[in-house]
Amino acid sequence: MDDTGNQSGNLYEIYYLKEAEVRLLLAGLGQSMWYGLFSGPDDGGEQKPRTVNRLLAGLYEKGVIDWNGNQPVIRQPFSGIFASMLDQGRCVIIQMPEGGAIHCCYLSIQWVVVTRKSQREADTMGLARLSVTEWLKFVEAQVWQLEEGQRLDLVCRGSTDGQIYQRLGIIRKGIRSGYLEWETDGRGRIRWTQEELTKRIFPLLWPEGGTEPVPDEGERRRNDTDGCIYTSSR
């Protein structure tokens, strides 16, 4: 664990990896193209063997991977994080107004992996896995940072091709209320209050349904199986 976050009293762990390490792990799990907060263009998963070996050595030293014979395997908690990122093939970009913070959040049925660019290290990304309930509280916490009349933008995209599925705008109007707007599949605008904000957001981003409660230990174990990294063809 490299850091902790705190939103509305909920602590969560943030892990930092180099962008090249994230790309290598994704490529090893079959994702050569990926949409996210990367500093440079995607290389399509093509990396020189010397670069791959150097990155694998660094990931091993950090405790991100282990070796099963000559086969690298992602260790926990990273295997669970990347499994959640791949689950639904969708992400939500959260943009604070006036050039504020940007988060890219990858959706699954039970979890959301929140990523952000490190403010201290170049080409480095922080990753945190939150339950859906925790993530909705995280979004709510961003809303309370808005000033009167400001808008928080959420754009739901495909995590491999960047295709836009849904656009949301949360406008703060009043102390604990405002307007929620959406543009995809027809335009809409409704007023929200503090008690119903997250309930309004949830069906717009999980139209097929999701799991709001934190999963029990049995569900955690089923979702946290280790993932192998196949690099011979990358």
C-alpha positions in Angstrom: 0.0 0.0 0.0 1.4 3.4 -1.0 -1.3 5.7 0.2 -4.8 6.0 1.6 -7.8 8.0 0.6 -10.7 9.2 2.7 -14.1 10.2 1.4 -17.0 10.8 3.7 -15.1 8.9 6.5 -14.4 5.8 4.4 -10.7 4.8 4.2 -9.4 3.0 1.1 -6.0 2.0 -0.1 -4.4 3.6 -3.1 -1.6 1.7 -5.0 0.8 3.5 -7.4 2.2 1.9 -10.5 4.1 3.3 -13.5 1.9 3.7 -16.5 4.1 1.3 -18.5 3.5 -1.3 -15.7 -0.2 -0.8 -15.9 -0.1 -1.2 -19.7 2.0 -4.3 -19.5 -0.3 -6.0 -17.0 -3.4 -5.1 -19.1 -1.6 -6.4 -22.3 -0.8 -9.7 -20.4 -4.4 -10.1 -19.6 -5.4 -9.7 -23.3 -6.1 -5.9 -23.4 -3.6 -4.4 -25.9 -5.8 -1.3 -26.3 -7.1 0.6 -23.3 -8.7 3.9 -22.5 -7.5 5.8 -19.4 -5.4 8.6 -17.9 -2.2 7.8 -19.7 0.4 10.5 -20.5 1.3 9.3 -23.9 -0.2 7.3 -26.8 -1.0 3.6 -26.5 1.7 1.4 -28.0 -0.8 -1.3 -28.8 0.8 -3.7 -26.4 4.0 -3.9 -28.4 7.1 -3.6 -26.1 10.7 -4.8 -26.6 11.6 -7.9 -24.7 14.3 -6.0 -22.8 11.7 -3.5 -21.7 9.2 -6.2 -20.8 11.8 -8.0 -18.7 12.8 -4.8 -16.9 9.1 -4.0 -16.1 8.5 -7.5 -14.9 11.5 -7.3 -12.6 10.2 -4.1 -11.1 6.7 -5.5 -10.6 8.2 -8.5 -8.9 10.3 -6.3 -6.5 7.1 -4.3 -5.7 5.2 -7.5 -4.9 2.7 -7.0 -7.7 3.6 -10.3 -9.4 5.1 -13.6 -8.5 6.4 -16.5 -10.5 4.9 -19.9 -11.1 7.7 -21.6 -12.8 8.6 -19.3 -15.7 5.1 -17.9 -15.8 4.4 -14.5 -14.0 1.2 -14.3 -12.0 -0.5 -11.2 -10.6 -0.7 -11.2 -6.8 -3.4 -9.9 -4.6 -4.7 -7.2 -4.2 -3.7 -6.4 -7.8 -5.3 -9.4 -9.4 -8.6 -8.3 -7.9 -8.1 -4.7 -9.0 -7.4 -5.7 -12.6 -10.2 -8.3 -12.7 -12.6 -5.5 -11.7 -11.2 -3.2 -14.4 -11.9 -5.8 -17.1 -15.3 -6.9 -15.8 -17.7 -4.6 -17.6 -15.6 -2.9 -20.3 -16.8 0.5 -19.2 -15.3 3.5 -17.3 -16.5 6.8 -16.0 -14.4 10.0 -16.4 -15.1 12.4 -13.6 -14.0 16.0 -14.3 -14.1 18.7 -11.7 -14.8 22.2 -13.2 -12.2 24.8 -14.2 -9.3 22.3 -14.8 -9.8 20.5 -11.5 -9.0 16.9 -10.7 -9.8 14.1 -13.2 -10.5 10.5 -12.2 -11.0 7.5 -14.5 -13.2 4.9 -12.8 -13.6 1.4 -14.2 -17.0 -0.2 -13.4 -17.8 -3.8 -12.5 -20.9 -5.3 -10.9 -19.6 -5.0 -7.4 -16.6 -2.8 -7.5 -15.3 0.4 -9.1 -11.5 0.9 -9.6 -10.7 4.6 -9.3 -7.5 5.8 -11.1 -5.8 9.1 -11.0 -2.5 10.5 -12.2 0.1 11.0 -9.4 0.8 14.6 -8.5 4.3 13.6 -7.2 5.7 11.2 -9.7 5.7 11.5 -13.5 4.0 8.8 -15.6 2.6 7.2 -12.5 -1.0 6.2 -11.7 -2.8 5.6 -8.5 -5.4 2.8 -8.3 -8.0 2.1 -5.6 -10.8 -0.4 -5.5 -14.0 0.7 -3.9 -17.4 -1.0 -3.5 -20.2 0.5 -5.6 -21.6 2.0 -2.5 -18.3 3.5 -1.5 -17.8 4.9 -5.0 -21.2 6.6 -5.0 -20.2 8.3 -1.8 -16.9 9.3 -3.5 -18.9 11.0 -6.3 -21.1 12.6 -3.7 -18.0 14.0 -1.9 -16.8 15.6 -5.2 -20.2 17.3 -5.5 -19.9 18.9 -2.1 -16.7 20.5 -3.3 -18.6 22.4 -6.0 -19.5 26.0 -5.5 -23.0 27.3 -6.2 -23.8 26.8 -9.9 -20.8 24.7 -10.7 -21.1 21.4 -12.6 -19.4 18.1 -12.2 -19.1 16.1 -15.5 -19.3 12.3 -15.7 -18.7 10.6 -19.0 -19.2 6.9 -19.3 -17.0 5.4 -22.0 -15.9 2.0 -23.3 -12.7 1.1 -21.6 -11.1 -0.3 -24.7 -12.2 2.1 -27.5 -13.4 5.2 -25.6 -16.9 5.0 -27.1 -19.3 7.3 -25.2 -22.3 5.5 -23.6 -23.6 8.2 -21.3 -23.0 11.8 -20.3 -24.0 13.1 -16.9 -23.8 16.5 -15.4 -24.4 17.2 -11.7 -25.1 20.9 -11.0 -25.0 22.2 -7.5 -27.9 24.6 -6.8 -28.5 25.2 -3.1 -26.8 23.8 0.0 -27.8 20.2 -0.4 -29.5 20.0 -3.8 -29.2 20.7 -7.5 -29.9 19.3 -10.9 -28.8 16.1 -12.6 -28.7 16.2 -16.4 -28.0 13.5 -19.0 -27.6 13.5 -22.7 -27.3 10.0 -24.1 -30.5 8.0 -25.0 -32.5 11.2 -24.8 -31.9 14.3 -22.8 -33.2 14.6 -19.2 -33.0 16.9 -16.3 -34.2 16.3 -12.7 -33.7 18.0 -9.4 -31.9 16.1 -6.7 -31.5 16.4 -3.0 -28.8 15.0 -0.7 -30.9 12.0 0.2 -31.5 10.8 -3.4 -28.4 11.9 -5.4 -26.7 8.5 -5.4 -30.0 6.7 -6.1 -30.4 8.9 -9.2 -26.9 8.3 -10.5 -26.9 4.5 -10.0 -29.4 3.4 -12.7 -27.9 5.8 -15.3 -24.4 4.2 -15.0 -25.6 0.6 -14.3 -28.6 0.3 -16.6 -28.3 -3.5 -16.5 -28.2 -3.5 -12.7 -25.4 -3.8 -10.3 -24.7 -4.7 -6.7 -24.7 -1.7 -4.3 -23.9 -3.6 -1.0 -20.3 -4.5 -0.2 -20.0 -8.2 -1.1 -19.5 -10.9 1.5 -16.3 -12.8 1.9 -17.5 -15.6 -0.4 -18.1 -13.1 -3.2 -14.7 -11.5 -2.5 -12.9 -14.8 -2.9 -14.8 -15.6 -6.2 -13.8 -12.3 -7.7 -10.2 -12.3 -6.5 -8.7 -15.3 -8.3 -5.1 -14.7 -9.5 -4.6 -13.8 -13.1 -1.7 -15.0 -15.3 0.3 -12.6 -17.5 1.1 -14.1 -20.9 3.9 -12.0 -22.5 5.4 -14.3 -25.1 3.3 -12.9 -27.9 3.4 -9.2 -26.7 
